[in-house]
Amino acid sequence: MDSLSGDIHTVSPIQDNFQQEMEMIKPGKPLSALVLVSALFVSVYGCQPKEGPVEKAGKEVDKAAATVGQQIEKAGDNIQDAAKGEKK
């Protein structure tokens, strides 16, 4: 007898276990899990502390440094142009 001549409708134990688990999952479980995870994210990110004075000052320093950097770059370009004899 050939080893492949078995019934083609047999189900492996892994497939049978998977089918049983899928039958046990109720339609409401994934939805309730999604709602629970969403509520967790909202509660974690919604309760972050407000920006304090140090954070505000740090942002202002960053803005000032960026502005100064742009002005220095522009001045450097003007110096290079003046050295070449160009005017802007």
Secondary structure, DSSP 8 states (H G I E B T S, - for coil): --TT-S-TT---HHHHHHHHHHHHS-THHHHHHHHHHHHHHHHHHHT-----HHHHHHHHHHHHHHHHHHHHHHHHHHHHHHHHT---
